[in-house]
Amino acid sequence: MKKLIYFSASWCGPCRQLGPIMEEVALEANVQKIDVDKSPELASFYGVRNVPTVVFVDGMGNEVIRKVGVNSKQTYLDIYNQN
C-alpha cells in the first residue's frame, strides 16, 4: 500500500510546524508518522539525516520521492495522488 512516511522529532521546531499540515494530509492520504528518537532503525533504513522528512513509498514499499523540510499540504497530496 502506498504511503507517506513522516519522520519527525519532538525537539524539532520545523516538525512542530509540519505536524498540523500532515494531520490534514492524513485525512486524504495514508500517512505513517515516525519519531526518529523512538525508531532510529527505521530512520536509518530510509537514510533520514534531517527532520522533518517525508518519504513517499509505492505499493511495493520502494521509495519514490522524498521531501525534506516544511512543504505545503498540496505538495504532499500531489506526490501521493500522482504516484
PDB file as gemmi writes it, atoms N, CA and C in Angstrom:
CRYST1    1.000    1.000    1.000  90.00  90.00  90.00 P 1                      
ATOM      1  N   MET A   1       0.842  -1.182   0.000  1.00  0.00           N  
ATOM      2  CA  MET A   1       0.000   0.000   0.000  1.00  0.00           C  
ATOM      3  C   MET A   1       0.889   1.247   0.000  1.00  0.00           C  
ATOM      4  N   LYS A   2       0.615   2.167  -0.894  1.00  0.00           N  
ATOM      5  CA  LYS A   2       1.421   3.390  -0.936  1.00  0.00           C  
ATOM      6  C   LYS A   2       1.135   4.243   0.292  1.00  0.00           C  
ATOM      7  N   LYS A   3       2.175   4.974   0.714  1.00  0.00           N  
ATOM      8  CA  LYS A   3       2.002   5.825   1.892  1.00  0.00           C  
ATOM      9  C   LYS A   3       3.085   6.889   1.931  1.00  0.00           C  
ATOM     10  N   LEU A   4       2.816   7.901   2.747  1.00  0.00           N  
ATOM     11  CA  LEU A   4       3.788   8.932   3.072  1.00  0.00           C  
ATOM     12  C   LEU A   4       4.299   8.616   4.466  1.00  0.00           C  
ATOM     13  N   ILE A   5       5.600   8.473   4.611  1.00  0.00           N  
ATOM     14  CA  ILE A   5       6.197   8.224   5.924  1.00  0.00           C  
ATOM     15  C   ILE A   5       6.783   9.549   6.394  1.00  0.00           C  
ATOM     16  N   TYR A   6       6.255  10.042   7.480  1.00  0.00           N  
ATOM     17  CA  TYR A   6       6.615  11.346   8.026  1.00  0.00           C  
ATOM     18  C   TYR A   6       7.564  11.146   9.200  1.00  0.00           C  
ATOM     19  N   PHE A   7       8.835  11.478   8.992  1.00  0.00           N  
ATOM     20  CA  PHE A   7       9.851  11.364  10.040  1.00  0.00           C  
ATOM     21  C   PHE A   7       9.941  12.685  10.787  1.00  0.00           C  
ATOM     22  N   SER A   8       9.814  12.608  12.110  1.00  0.00           N  
ATOM     23  CA  SER A   8       9.725  13.795  12.948  1.00  0.00           C  
ATOM     24  C   SER A   8      10.445  13.558  14.269  1.00  0.00           C  
ATOM     25  N   ALA A   9      10.567  14.634  15.058  1.00  0.00           N  
ATOM     26  CA  ALA A   9      11.124  14.530  16.406  1.00  0.00           C  
ATOM     27  C   ALA A   9      10.468  15.596  17.278  1.00  0.00           C  
ATOM     28  N   SER A  10      10.267  15.283  18.534  1.00  0.00           N  
ATOM     29  CA  SER A  10       9.577  16.208  19.442  1.00  0.00           C  
ATOM     30  C   SER A  10      10.360  17.504  19.667  1.00  0.00           C  
ATOM     31  N   TRP A  11      11.680  17.463  19.563  1.00  0.00           N  
ATOM     32  CA  TRP A  11      12.525  18.627  19.806  1.00  0.00           C  
ATOM     33  C   TRP A  11      12.700  19.523  18.577  1.00  0.00           C  
ATOM     34  N   CYS A  12      12.116  19.131  17.458  1.00  0.00           N  
ATOM     35  CA  CYS A  12      12.324  19.800  16.169  1.00  0.00           C  
ATOM     36  C   CYS A  12      11.258  20.875  15.906  1.00  0.00           C  
ATOM     37  N   GLY A  13      11.697  22.132  15.819  1.00  0.00           N  
ATOM     38  CA  GLY A  13      10.783  23.240  15.559  1.00  0.00           C  
ATOM     39  C   GLY A  13      10.032  23.108  14.238  1.00  0.00           C  
ATOM     40  N   PRO A  14      10.743  22.885  13.124  1.00  0.00           N  
ATOM     41  CA  PRO A  14      10.040  22.722  11.849  1.00  0.00           C  
ATOM     42  C   PRO A  14       9.062  21.535  11.858  1.00  0.00           C  
ATOM     43  N   CYS A  15       9.369  20.504  12.632  1.00  0.00           N  
ATOM     44  CA  CYS A  15       8.452  19.357  12.736  1.00  0.00           C  
ATOM     45  C   CYS A  15       7.135  19.791  13.374  1.00  0.00           C  
ATOM     46  N   ARG A  16       7.230  20.692  14.354  1.00  0.00           N  
ATOM     47  CA  ARG A  16       6.013  21.190  15.000  1.00  0.00           C  
ATOM     48  C   ARG A  16       5.190  22.025  14.016  1.00  0.00           C  
ATOM     49  N   GLN A  17       5.853  22.688  13.077  1.00  0.00           N  
ATOM     50  CA  GLN A  17       5.136  23.423  12.033  1.00  0.00           C  
ATOM     51  C   GLN A  17       4.464  22.460  11.059  1.00  0.00           C  
ATOM     52  N   LEU A  18       5.162  21.396  10.715  1.00  0.00           N  
ATOM     53  CA  LEU A  18       4.651  20.450   9.729  1.00  0.00           C  
ATOM     54  C   LEU A  18       3.574  19.532  10.300  1.00  0.00           C  
ATOM     55  N   GLY A  19       3.584  19.306  11.600  1.00  0.00           N  
ATOM     56  CA  GLY A  19       2.628  18.391  12.231  1.00  0.00           C  
ATOM     57  C   GLY A  19       1.177  18.628  11.839  1.00  0.00           C  
ATOM     58  N   PRO A  20       0.659  19.857  12.007  1.00  0.00           N  
ATOM     59  CA  PRO A  20      -0.742  20.114  11.632  1.00  0.00           C  
ATOM     60  C   PRO A  20      -1.003  19.920  10.134  1.00  0.00           C  
ATOM     61  N   ILE A  21      -0.026  20.238   9.311  1.00  0.00           N  
ATOM     62  CA  ILE A  21      -0.168  20.038   7.868  1.00  0.00           C  
ATOM     63  C   ILE A  21      -0.311  18.547   7.576  1.00  0.00           C  
ATOM     64  N   MET A  22       0.543  17.732   8.195  1.00  0.00           N  
ATOM     65  CA  MET A  22       0.483  16.286   7.945  1.00  0.00           C  
ATOM     66  C   MET A  22      -0.796  15.676   8.515  1.00  0.00           C  
ATOM     67  N   GLU A  23      -1.334  16.244   9.579  1.00  0.00           N  
ATOM     68  CA  GLU A  23      -2.621  15.760  10.101  1.00  0.00           C  
ATOM     69  C   GLU A  23      -3.723  15.985   9.072  1.00  0.00           C  
ATOM     70  N   GLU A  24      -3.671  17.134   8.380  1.00  0.00           N  
ATOM     71  CA  GLU A  24      -4.648  17.410   7.325  1.00  0.00           C  
ATOM     72  C   GLU A  24      -4.438  16.462   6.143  1.00  0.00           C  
ATOM     73  N   VAL A  25      -3.182  16.246   5.779  1.00  0.00           N  
ATOM     74  CA  VAL A  25      -2.872  15.329   4.673  1.00  0.00           C  
ATOM     75  C   VAL A  25      -3.404  13.929   4.990  1.00  0.00           C  
ATOM     76  N   ALA A  26      -3.285  13.527   6.255  1.00  0.00           N  
ATOM     77  CA  ALA A  26      -3.706  12.188   6.670  1.00  0.00           C  
ATOM     78  C   ALA A  26      -5.205  11.955   6.500  1.00  0.00           C  
ATOM     79  N   LEU A  27      -5.976  13.027   6.367  1.00  0.00           N  
ATOM     80  CA  LEU A  27      -7.410  12.882   6.116  1.00  0.00           C  
ATOM     81  C   LEU A  27      -7.683  12.415   4.688  1.00  0.00           C  
ATOM     82  N   GLU A  28      -6.692  12.607   3.799  1.00  0.00           N  
ATOM     83  CA  GLU A  28      -6.873  12.272   2.388  1.00  0.00           C  
ATOM     84  C   GLU A  28      -5.857  11.260   1.859  1.00  0.00           C  
ATOM     85  N   ALA A  29      -4.854  10.936   2.652  1.00  0.00           N  
ATOM     86  CA  ALA A  29      -3.792  10.035   2.199  1.00  0.00           C  
ATOM     87  C   ALA A  29      -3.349   9.158   3.360  1.00  0.00           C  
ATOM     88  N   ASN A  30      -2.685   8.072   3.032  1.00  0.00           N  
ATOM     89  CA  ASN A  30      -2.146   7.169   4.045  1.00  0.00           C  
ATOM     90  C   ASN A  30      -0.822   7.748   4.555  1.00  0.00           C  
ATOM     91  N   VAL A  31      -0.801   8.176   5.825  1.00  0.00           N  
ATOM     92  CA  VAL A  31       0.385   8.780   6.427  1.00  0.00           C  
ATOM     93  C   VAL A  31       0.801   7.967   7.646  1.00  0.00           C  
ATOM     94  N   GLN A  32       2.084   7.669   7.717  1.00  0.00           N  
ATOM     95  CA  GLN A  32       2.651   6.979   8.883  1.00  0.00           C  
ATOM     96  C   GLN A  32       3.660   7.928   9.515  1.00  0.00           C  
ATOM     97  N   LYS A  33       3.435   8.316  10.766  1.00  0.00           N  
ATOM     98  CA  LYS A  33       4.351   9.219  11.465  1.00  0.00           C  
ATOM     99  C   LYS A  33       5.359   8.396  12.257  1.00  0.00           C  
ATOM    100  N   ILE A  34       6.632   8.747  12.100  1.00  0.00           N  
ATOM    101  CA  ILE A  34       7.712   8.052  12.791  1.00  0.00           C  
ATOM    102  C   ILE A  34       8.511   9.066  13.595  1.00  0.00           C  
ATOM    103  N   ASP A  35       8.646   8.818  14.883  1.00  0.00           N  
ATOM    104  CA  ASP A  35       9.515   9.627  15.736  1.00  0.00           C  
ATOM    105  C   ASP A  35      10.925   9.041  15.625  1.00  0.00           C  
ATOM    106  N   VAL A  36      11.862   9.825  15.099  1.00  0.00           N  
ATOM    107  CA  VAL A  36      13.210   9.298  14.847  1.00  0.00           C  
ATOM    108  C   VAL A  36      13.927   8.889  16.130  1.00  0.00           C  
ATOM    109  N   ASP A  37      13.541   9.482  17.260  1.00  0.00           N  
ATOM    110  CA  ASP A  37      14.166   9.108  18.522  1.00  0.00           C  
ATOM    111  C   ASP A  37      13.651   7.768  19.043  1.00  0.00           C  
ATOM    112  N   LYS A  38      12.428   7.422  18.686  1.00  0.00           N  
ATOM    113  CA  LYS A  38      11.830   6.167  19.131  1.00  0.00           C  
ATOM    114  C   LYS A  38      12.058   5.036  18.142  1.00  0.00           C  
ATOM    115  N   SER A  39      12.316   5.374  16.879  1.00  0.00           N  
ATOM    116  CA  SER A  39      12.536   4.364  15.837  1.00  0.00           C  
ATOM    117  C   SER A  39      13.772   4.701  15.005  1.00  0.00           C  
ATOM    118  N   PRO A  40      14.940   4.756  15.647  1.00  0.00           N  
ATOM    119  CA  PRO A  40      16.148   5.131  14.896  1.00  0.00           C  
ATOM    120  C   PRO A  40      16.502   4.132  13.801  1.00  0.00           C  
ATOM    121  N   GLU A  41      16.123   2.867  13.974  1.00  0.00           N  
ATOM    122  CA  GLU A  41      16.429   1.864  12.958  1.00  0.00           C  
ATOM    123  C   GLU A  41      15.660   2.131  11.662  1.00  0.00           C  
ATOM    124  N   LEU A  42      14.421   2.589  11.774  1.00  0.00           N  
ATOM    125  CA  LEU A  42      13.636   2.900  10.582  1.00  0.00           C  
ATOM    126  C   LEU A  42      14.176   4.159   9.899  1.00  0.00           C  
ATOM    127  N   ALA A  43      14.545   5.144  10.697  1.00  0.00           N  
ATOM    128  CA  ALA A  43      15.143   6.362  10.142  1.00  0.00           C  
ATOM    129  C   ALA A  43      16.444   6.021   9.413  1.00  0.00           C  
ATOM    130  N   SER A  44      17.222   5.151   9.989  1.00  0.00           N  
ATOM    131  CA  SER A  44      18.477   4.726   9.371  1.00  0.00           C  
ATOM    132  C   SER A  44      18.217   3.949   8.081  1.00  0.00           C  
ATOM    133  N   PHE A  45      17.230   3.067   8.104  1.00  0.00           N  
ATOM    134  CA  PHE A  45      16.878   2.272   6.925  1.00  0.00           C  
ATOM    135  C   PHE A  45      16.565   3.173   5.733  1.00  0.00           C  
ATOM    136  N   TYR A  46      15.835   4.269   5.991  1.00  0.00           N  
ATOM    137  CA  TYR A  46      15.464   5.195   4.923  1.00  0.00           C  
ATOM    138  C   TYR A  46      16.508   6.291   4.710  1.00  0.00           C  
ATOM    139  N   GLY A  47      17.602   6.268   5.467  1.00  0.00           N  
ATOM    140  CA  GLY A  47      18.663   7.251   5.282  1.00  0.00           C  
ATOM    141  C   GLY A  47      18.265   8.660   5.659  1.00  0.00           C  
ATOM    142  N   VAL A  48      17.393   8.779   6.647  1.00  0.00           N  
ATOM    143  CA  VAL A  48      16.930  10.097   7.089  1.00  0.00           C  
ATOM    144  C   VAL A  48      18.020  10.743   7.930  1.00  0.00           C  
ATOM    145  N   ARG A  49      18.481  11.903   7.478  1.00  0.00           N  
ATOM    146  CA  ARG A  49      19.541  12.622   8.175  1.00  0.00           C  
ATOM    147  C   ARG A  49      19.043  13.932   8.774  1.00  0.00           C  
ATOM    148  N   ASN A  50      17.919  14.423   8.270  1.00  0.00           N  
ATOM    149  CA  ASN A  50      17.325  15.667   8.757  1.00  0.00           C  
ATOM    150  C   ASN A  50      15.836  15.460   8.974  1.00  0.00           C  
ATOM    151  N   VAL A  51      15.305  16.174   9.940  1.00  0.00           N  
ATOM    152  CA  VAL A  51      13.860  16.154  10.161  1.00  0.00           C  
ATOM    153  C   VAL A  51      13.343  17.577  10.066  1.00  0.00           C  
ATOM    154  N   PRO A  52      12.135  17.762   9.587  1.00  0.00           N  
ATOM    155  CA  PRO A  52      11.224  16.722   9.112  1.00  0.00           C  
ATOM    156  C   PRO A  52      11.584  16.241   7.712  1.00  0.00           C  
ATOM    157  N   THR A  53      11.345  14.973   7.497  1.00  0.00           N  
ATOM    158  CA  THR A  53      11.488  14.364   6.176  1.00  0.00           C  
ATOM    159  C   THR A  53      10.236  13.536   5.918  1.00  0.00           C  
ATOM    160  N   VAL A  54       9.704  13.662   4.710  1.00  0.00           N  
ATOM    161  CA  VAL A  54       8.559  12.855   4.303  1.00  0.00           C  
ATOM    162  C   VAL A  54       8.991  12.027   3.097  1.00  0.00           C  
ATOM    163  N   VAL A  55       8.855  10.715   3.232  1.00  0.00           N  
ATOM    164  CA  VAL A  55       9.238   9.783   2.174  1.00  0.00           C  
ATOM    165  C   VAL A  55       7.972   9.139   1.626  1.00  0.00           C  
ATOM    166  N   PHE A  56       7.803   9.214   0.300  1.00  0.00           N  
ATOM    167  CA  PHE A  56       6.682   8.527  -0.334  1.00  0.00           C  
ATOM    168  C   PHE A  56       7.156   7.170  -0.798  1.00  0.00           C  
ATOM    169  N   VAL A  57       6.450   6.127  -0.368  1.00  0.00           N  
ATOM    170  CA  VAL A  57       6.769   4.776  -0.821  1.00  0.00           C  
ATOM    171  C   VAL A  57       5.569   4.227  -1.596  1.00  0.00           C  
ATOM    172  N   ASP A  58       5.881   3.488  -2.670  1.00  0.00           N  
ATOM    173  CA  ASP A  58       4.823   2.920  -3.511  1.00  0.00           C  
ATOM    174  C   ASP A  58       4.259   1.658  -2.872  1.00  0.00           C  
ATOM    175  N   GLY A  59       3.345   1.034  -3.577  1.00  0.00           N  
ATOM    176  CA  GLY A  59       2.680  -0.159  -3.079  1.00  0.00           C  
ATOM    177  C   GLY A  59       3.601  -1.334  -2.813  1.00  0.00           C  
ATOM    178  N   MET A  60       4.808  -1.311  -3.390  1.00  0.00           N  
ATOM    179  CA  MET A  60       5.777  -2.380  -3.174  1.00  0.00           C  
ATOM    180  C   MET A  60       6.768  -2.033  -2.058  1.00  0.00           C  
ATOM    181  N   GLY A  61       6.600  -0.842  -1.462  1.00  0.00           N  
ATOM    182  CA  GLY A  61       7.490  -0.430  -0.383  1.00  0.00           C  
ATOM    183  C   GLY A  61       8.753   0.266  -0.851  1.00  0.00           C  
ATOM    184  N   ASN A  62       8.827   0.594  -2.146  1.00  0.00           N  
ATOM    185  CA  ASN A  62      10.000   1.269  -2.692  1.00  0.00           C  
ATOM    186  C   ASN A  62       9.873   2.777  -2.560  1.00  0.00           C  
ATOM    187  N   GLU A  63      10.954   3.422  -2.165  1.00  0.00           N  
ATOM    188  CA  GLU A  63      10.947   4.874  -2.089  1.00  0.00           C  
ATOM    189  C   GLU A  63      10.836   5.458  -3.489  1.00  0.00           C  
ATOM    190  N   VAL A  64       9.919   6.409  -3.652  1.00  0.00           N  
ATOM    191  CA  VAL A  64       9.716   7.062  -4.937  1.00  0.00           C  
ATOM    192  C   VAL A  64      10.271   8.488  -4.898  1.00  0.00           C  
ATOM    193  N   ILE A  65       9.963   9.196  -3.834  1.00  0.00           N  
ATOM    194  CA  ILE A  65      10.396  10.588  -3.698  1.00  0.00           C  
ATOM    195  C   ILE A  65      10.442  10.952  -2.227  1.00  0.00           C  
ATOM    196  N   ARG A  66      11.260  11.949  -1.907  1.00  0.00           N  
ATOM    197  CA  ARG A  66      11.291  12.444  -0.530  1.00  0.00           C  
ATOM    198  C   ARG A  66      11.341  13.959  -0.540  1.00  0.00           C  
ATOM    199  N   LYS A  67      10.789  14.529   0.518  1.00  0.00           N  
ATOM    200  CA  LYS A  67      10.817  15.966   0.721  1.00  0.00           C  
ATOM    201  C   LYS A  67      11.371  16.221   2.116  1.00  0.00           C  
ATOM    202  N   VAL A  68      12.360  17.107   2.184  1.00  0.00           N  
ATOM    203  CA  VAL A  68      12.962  17.472   3.467  1.00  0.00           C  
ATOM    204  C   VAL A  68      12.530  18.893   3.789  1.00  0.00           C  
ATOM    205  N   GLY A  69      12.160  19.130   5.047  1.00  0.00           N  
ATOM    206  CA  GLY A  69      11.705  20.456   5.447  1.00  0.00           C  
ATOM    207  C   GLY A  69      10.195  20.551   5.387  1.00  0.00           C  
ATOM    208  N   VAL A  70       9.711  21.765   5.547  1.00  0.00           N  
ATOM    209  CA  VAL A  70       8.271  22.014   5.576  1.00  0.00           C  
ATOM    210  C   VAL A  70       7.805  22.396   4.172  1.00  0.00           C  
ATOM    211  N   ASN A  71       6.806  21.688   3.688  1.00  0.00           N  
ATOM    212  CA  ASN A  71       6.196  21.974   2.393  1.00  0.00           C  
ATOM    213  C   ASN A  71       4.693  22.128   2.586  1.00  0.00           C  
ATOM    214  N   SER A  72       4.010  22.546   1.543  1.00  0.00           N  
ATOM    215  CA  SER A  72       2.570  22.765   1.641  1.00  0.00           C  
ATOM    216  C   SER A  72       1.797  21.444   1.644  1.00  0.00           C  
ATOM    217  N   LYS A  73       0.602  21.506   2.179  1.00  0.00           N  
ATOM    218  CA  LYS A  73      -0.290  20.342   2.163  1.00  0.00           C  
ATOM    219  C   LYS A  73      -0.450  19.834   0.738  1.00  0.00           C  
ATOM    220  N   GLN A  74      -0.645  20.758  -0.198  1.00  0.00           N  
ATOM    221  CA  GLN A  74      -0.880  20.362  -1.588  1.00  0.00           C  
ATOM    222  C   GLN A  74       0.319  19.642  -2.185  1.00  0.00           C  
ATOM    223  N   THR A  75       1.534  20.034  -1.778  1.00  0.00           N  
ATOM    224  CA  THR A  75       2.738  19.353  -2.267  1.00  0.00           C  
ATOM    225  C   THR A  75       2.685  17.873  -1.921  1.00  0.00           C  
ATOM    226  N   TYR A  76       2.348  17.565  -0.674  1.00  0.00           N  
ATOM    227  CA  TYR A  76       2.294  16.164  -0.236  1.00  0.00           C  
ATOM    228  C   TYR A  76       1.144  15.416  -0.903  1.00  0.00           C  
ATOM    229  N   LEU A  77      -0.004  16.079  -1.050  1.00  0.00           N  
ATOM    230  CA  LEU A  77      -1.142  15.415  -1.705  1.00  0.00           C  
ATOM    231  C   LEU A  77      -0.846  15.159  -3.178  1.00  0.00           C  
ATOM    232  N   ASP A  78      -0.168  16.103  -3.837  1.00  0.00           N  
ATOM    233  CA  ASP A  78       0.198  15.898  -5.241  1.00  0.00           C  
ATOM    234  C   ASP A  78       1.139  14.704  -5.392  1.00  0.00           C  
ATOM    235  N   ILE A  79       2.118  14.610  -4.511  1.00  0.00           N  
ATOM    236  CA  ILE A  79       3.049  13.472  -4.552  1.00  0.00           C  
ATOM    237  C   ILE A  79       2.272  12.166  -4.380  1.00  0.00           C  
ATOM    238  N   TYR A  80       1.377  12.149  -3.412  1.00  0.00           N  
ATOM    239  CA  TYR A  80       0.618  10.941  -3.113  1.00  0.00           C  
ATOM    240  C   TYR A  80      -0.300  10.555  -4.268  1.00  0.00           C  
ATOM    241  N   ASN A  81      -1.004  11.540  -4.816  1.00  0.00           N  
ATOM    242  CA  ASN A  81      -2.004  11.258  -5.836  1.00  0.00           C  
ATOM    243  C   ASN A  81      -1.441  11.041  -7.231  1.00  0.00           C  
ATOM    244  N   GLN A  82      -0.249  11.553  -7.501  1.00  0.00           N  
ATOM    245  CA  GLN A  82       0.323  11.432  -8.830  1.00  0.00           C  
ATOM    246  C   GLN A  82       1.206  10.195  -8.987  1.00  0.00           C  
ATOM    247  N   ASN A  83       1.412   9.477  -7.932  1.00  0.00           N  
ATOM    248  CA  ASN A  83       2.289   8.301  -7.994  1.00  0.00           C  
ATOM    249  C   ASN A  83       1.520   7.036  -7.645  1.00  0.00           C  
TER     250      ASN A  83                                                      
END                                                                             
